Amino acid sequence: MSPESEKQGSGLTLVIDQGTFSTRALAVDAHGTIRMSSYRRVSLHRRGLALAEQNADEIAESVHRVLQEVMANSTVRRLGVSRVGLATQRSSVVAWDRRNGKPLGPLLSWLDCRAADWLSELESHAQKIKTLTGLPLSPHYGASKLRWYLNHLPEVKRAKSGGYLAFGPLASFLLFHLLQGQPLLVDHANASRTQLWNIVTRDWDQWLLDLFGIPLETLPHCRPICHNYGVLREGGVPVTAVNGDQNAAIYSLGRPRKTTGIINIGTGAFILRSTGNKAVDHPTLLTGLASSGGDWSEYTIEGTVNGAGGALDWAANQWNLGDIMTSLPTWLSLEGEPPVFVNTIGGLGSPWWRSGPAPTVLGDSEPWQKVVAVVESILFLLHANLETLVDTGQVVSRLEISGGLARLDGLCQRLADLTQLPVYRPAETEATARGIAWLAAGCPLHWPKPGRGRVFRPQKNQALIRRYRKFLQALG
């Protein structure tokens, strides 16, 4: 069990939340209230469904900008910042020059699966990899991406030969740029998503490094999620927690009950359930680390959906619909049965772990109905993961939802109807920011809810159930 205190202590907690499409900095007080925030968009470059890149320099610059804006705020200056927490998108990797911090190629996004063909050659080792890492063999994780750098980029090969190559999760690249002394460090959660990290020993695994051909000396040193990482170059404030975005999100209201399923819907969608201090091995779902200290760990079991907000972006572009988010609340409230959308955007995540058929709409419909079908497909994928979770003995009695799409009442009610579970939506849906703030503040026992949330009670919806079954049949 992690050490906890009754109060957070003086000063604000500064949170950096770096996601696929945006970077935010938020100042959070002892009551979990956001006192100041700053936001910057960042770009994602996609070339087809397999290639997804970002500019690591653009992301680092966005982090510096939002930090400066929050630190310059008069309220923040008056109250003071005592600690910093960093949460980042998981499974995205960077290769850089450790002499000057310059990227040696594009950031390869967690959505990128360019190394799928190369990775298929390791299929005979898939079960051992799953046992060691808690992850199925998949090109979405970092190991095959790091191997792609070495196989295809001359700059990376030269840096390796010259002894100045550093690469690893995005979190390690940002820590290098944020902290005094430019250390090479990474937290347990982001390290685990490289598929090179042993979930039992909590460190890089030599057998995995040899299998993927990744030199140990190029990787950052692993540290617990709750740890003193050093101090910011700007302001000298200590960084006391680093985590993956979804892992941090489960702590938005403090430590969750074990029977609560935590759903976070952003570019991707994820359902996580805490398993306490025990790592639970599952054949098709993920075993992960939610938080850790020097001598303790808290684990999760996780289902992952690749195409959530990303699927809606795909639909808007594919069908020339422009800004669909403005119209979605109305469309979700309209009468009329939508078609079924076969959502394989980004490939099928758990529990299938394959590419699946091409994205397609089953049946004729109006454009708005097709968008509603995409929303429902996200819930269908989440429900398939929930059913897989429950079928293996993991009790889930309620759901808690967060993320940008959680603001849609029609989505939340459909989720309750589909799962036949109550769905709680907190008043503040910025789950990642609140969660990493709680961890950085030392996991305080008293962490007030940010106002009164809303509970969506399950109702009978046989038409929705029929569409779900048709969806599963279409996936084969």
N, C-alpha and C positions, 0 to 999 in steps of 0.2 A: 504494500500500500504506500502511496506517495505521501510525503510529508505535507501537512496542511496547516494553515494558521487561520485564526478567527477573523483577521482583518488584513487587508492588502497592504497597509502602510501608506505613508504620505506620498504625494505626487501622482502624476498621471502615468498610465501605461501607453506607450506609443506603439501602434501596431502597423506593420507593413504587410499588406495583402496583395501579393503579385499573382494575377490570374492570366488566363489565356488571352483575354481581350482588354484587360485593364490593370492598372496599378493604383492602389489606394494607400494612403496613410491616414490613420485615425488616432485621435487622442481619447483614451477611455478612462473614466474616473473609477473610484473604488466601488461605485454602485453599478458598474457595467454600462454606464451612460456614455454615449459618444458625444464628446464636447466640441470636437473640431474634426473635419475630414477634408482631404484633398484627393483629386481623381485625375488620372490621365489614361487616355485610350492608348493601346499598343496594337500593332498590326500583326496579322497572321496571314502568311502567304501560302495558298494551296494551289497545287497543280495536280488536278485529279483527286481521287479518293485516297491515294497512297502517300503522297508527298505533302508534308505540312511543316513549314519553316517559320522562324521568327528571327529578328535581329537582336542579338544579345546586347549590343551597345545601346540600342533604343530602349530596351527594358531597363538596363542599369541607369540610363539617364532619367527615365521616368521615375525610378525609385528616388533618385537624388532630388528631383523637382518636387515631388509630393512631400518628402521629408522636410525640405526647406520651407515649404508653404505652411505646413502644420507647426513647425518649430517657431516660425516668425509670428504666429497668431498671438494677440495680446493676452487672451485668456490662458493659453498654453504657457506663455512666458510667466504669467503671474502664478499659476499653480505649480509649474515645474514638471519636468519629465524625469521619472525615477528609473525606468526600465523600458526595454524594447522587446517586442516579439515579432518574429518573421514567419509568415506562412507563404508557401509558393505552390504553383502548379507542380504536380508530381510527374515523374517519368520523362520530363523534358531535360535534355542534356546539352552541355556546352563544352567545346574544346577551346582552350586559351593558352596564351603565352604567359607563363608564371613570372617572367621578368617585368612585364609591363601591363598585364591584364587584358591585352587585346585578343578578341576572339580570332580563332584560326579557321573559322568556317561558320555556316549558319547554325543557329540554335535549332536542334531537331525536336519538334514538338512531341508531346505525349500522343498526339493524334497521328503522328508519322509512322508508317509501317513499311518503309522502303526496303528494309532488310528481311522481309518475310521469306523470300526464296532461299537466301543464305541460311536463315535460321532453321528452315525445314530439314537441313542436313543433320541437325542435332536432335531430331525427334526421338531417337532411341534412348536419349538421356532425359526425356521430359519428366518421367516420374521422379527421378532422383532430384532434378531441379526443383520440382514442386515441393518435395519433402524438405529440402534445404532452405528454400526461400519463401515458401507460402504462396508462390505465384505459378500459374501455368506458363508453359513456353509460349511466348507471344512477342511479336515485333513492336508492340506498343511500349514495352519496358526498355530500360536504358542499355542493357548489355549489347544487344545487336546493333544499336545506334552507335555506341562507342566503337564497335568493331568496324562499322561502315566508315567512320572517320579515318581509321587507320588504313583501311583498304583503298580508299578513294581520294583522299585529300593530300597532295604532296606537302602542303604546309604542316599538316599534322605529323606526317612521317618525318619531316626534317626536325620538328620540335622534339619528337621522341628520340631521334638519334643524337640531338644536341643536348638532351637532358633538361629541356625547359618546357616540356609539355605538361599541362595540367588539364584534366577533364573529369567531368562528373555531373551530378545533378545541378539544375539551375540554382538551387539554394546555395551550393558551394561557390559558384561564380559570384553571386550577389554578396555573400559574406566576405569574399576576397576583396571586393570593391568597397564594402561598407566599413570594415573593421580596421583599426589601427594595426600596422604590422603586416597587413595582407596575408593572414594565415590561410592554410588549406584545410578547411573544416567542413563537415556535413553532419546533419542530424541523423538519428537512427531511422526515422520514417522515410525521408527522401532517399537515404542510402538503400533502404530495403527495396525501393522501386527500380533499382538498377538491375535486379536479378543476379547480382554478384555478392549479395549480403546474406549471411547466415542468420536466420531468425532466432536460432537458439544461442549461438555464441555471441550474437550482436556485434559482428565485425565482418570485414571482407573475408570471403571463403576462398582458400587457395585453389581448391579443386575447380571451382567455378571460374576463377581468374584464368587458370590454365586452359579450361575448355573454350572460353571465349577469346583467349589470347590477349588479355588486358594486363599490362604491367602494373603491379601493385604500387610502384613508386610514382605513378602518374595520378593516382586517386587521392582525394582528401582524407584526412583522418576522421574517423567516426566518433561522434560524441552523443551523449543522451539528449533527448528532446528538451528536457528541463536542465539547463547547464549554463554556466557563465562562459559565454563564447568570446568575450572580450568587449571592448568599448568602441562606439562609433567614432570614425575619424572626424565627423562633424558633431560637436557637442559633448563628446566623451561619455555618453550614457551607455551603461552596460546592456548587452543583448543577453537575455536570460531564458529565452525559449525559441526554438526553431522547429517547424513542423510542416508536413504536407497539408494542403488546404482542406481536403476532405477529412483527414484525421483530426485536425483541429476543430472542425465544425461540430463534432459530437459533443464538445464541451461548451457550447454557446450558453447553456443554462446551468453550467456547473457539471458535476459528474452525473452522467445519465443513469437511469435505472436499467438493469440488465435486460428487462423484458421490453424495452422501448427500441423500436427500429428507427434509426436516424436517416432521413432521406434529404439529400442536398441536390438541387437541380440547377445546374449552370450550363456550360457548354456540353458537358457530359452529365450523367445522373448517377447517383451512388446511393446504395442502402447499406448501412453499417450497423452492427449490433455489438456492443461490448461483451467480451468474454472474460473480463477481469484480468487476473494475473496468469491466466492459462492460455497458451496458444492452441487453438483448435484447428486441426488439419481437416480440410474438406476437399473432396475430389474435384469439384468444379468451381467453388467459390474461393475467395482470397483470404489468406491469413495475414494480418497486418498489425502494426504497432501503433497504438493511439497516443501513448505518452510513455516516457521513461525517465529514470534518474540513474544515479550511479549504481544502485543495487536493487532497483525495482522496475517493473514493466507492466503496462496495461495493454491488452491485445484486443483486436477486433476480428470479426468475420465480415466479409464485404462482398457485395455484388456490384458489378459495374456495367453501366450502359454508355456506349461511346457516342451515340447520336441523340442528344437532348436539345439544348439550345442550338447546337451545331446542325441538327436535322432541320430545325425551323429556318435557320439561315440558308441551308441548302434548298429548302422548299421555296423561300422567297426569291432566290436567284433563278431556280429552275423554272418556276412558273411566272416569273416577272411580276411579282405581287408587291414589290416595294416594302414599306415599313408595315409589317403585319402585326407587330406587337401592340400598336395602338388599337387595332380592330379586334384583337383576340378576345378581350373580355366580352364584347358583344356577340361575336361568333359562337363562343362557347355557351351562350345562353339561348341561342336560337333553337326552335323546334326543327325536327327533321333528322333522320338517321344518317350519319356520315358513312363513307366507305371505310375500308380497312387499308391502312398504309403499311406496307412491308418495310420496316425501318431497319435497314442494314447500313446506315450511314456510319462510316468509320469501321465497318466490320462488326460482327456480333461479338459482344463481350461475354461475360458469364451469363448463364452456365454453358453456353454453346462453344465459344472460342473457335470460331471459324468465320470465313468471309460472308457466307450466306448468299441467297439470291440477290439479284439487282434490286435496288429500291424501286418500288412500284406501287401504284394505287389499284386496288381491286374493285372495279366497278366504275360507272360513270357518276359524275357529281359536279356540283358548282365549285368554283375555286375556294370559297370559304369553307365548304365541307371538307375539302382535301386538307386544308390546314388544321381543322379540328381533328381529322384522322391522324395527322402527324403528332399532335398533342397526345391523343389516346395511345398511339404506338409507344410513346415514352413510358406511359403508365403500364402498358402491357409488358414491356421489357422489365420494368421494376417488379411487377407482380410475379413474373416468372422466377425472378431471383428470390423474392419473398417465399414463394411456394417451395423452392429448392431448400431454402434455409429451414423452414418449418418441418419439411419432410425428414430432415436429419436430426430432429429432436431439439432445435433451438426455439424456445418459446418467445413469441412476439405478441404482446397484448395491446399495443398502441403504436402509432406512428407519429413522428415529429418531423415536420417538413420545413425546409429553408431553401435559400437561393433565389435568384431573380424570378424564375417562373412560379415560385411558390406564392407570389402575389395574386395569381389567377384563381379566383374563387371556383370557377368551373373545373379547373384542373384538380384542386383539392377535394371537391365533392366527388368527382369521378374516382379519385384514388380511394376515398372512403367506401364508395359503393362497390368498387372492384374487389378490394381486399376484405371488406366487411369488418374493418377495424376503425376505431375513432382516429381522426387525424388532427393533431394539434399544430397550429401555425402560430409561432410567437409573434408578438407585436413588432419585434425587430427581426427581420429575416437575414441580417448580415451575420450568419452563423460563424463563418470562418474568422472574422475579425473579433467577435466576442470570445470565441473559443481560444484563440491564440493569446488574447489578453488575459484570460483566466489562467492559462498555463504560465505565462510570463510573470504574472503577479504572485505566483507561488501556490496556485490551486486553493484559493481561500474557501473556507466552509460556507461563508455568507456571500452569495452571489445573486443579488435580486433579479427577478425577471424584469425585462424592459417594458413594463406595462402589461395590460391584460391582452392575451392572445385570443384566438378563436378556435373552437373545436368544431370540426365537420363530422357529423354523425352519419354512419352508414345507412343508406336507404336501398330498397330493392330496385335493381336496374337490370332486368333480364336481357334487354337489348345489348347493353354494354358487355355482359358476360358472353353473349353469343358472338359478338365481334372479337372478343379476346380469344375464344376457341378457334375462330376462323383464322386469326392472326397466327396462332401456334401451328395450325395445320399448314399454313402457307410457308412457314419456315422449314417444315419438313423434319 
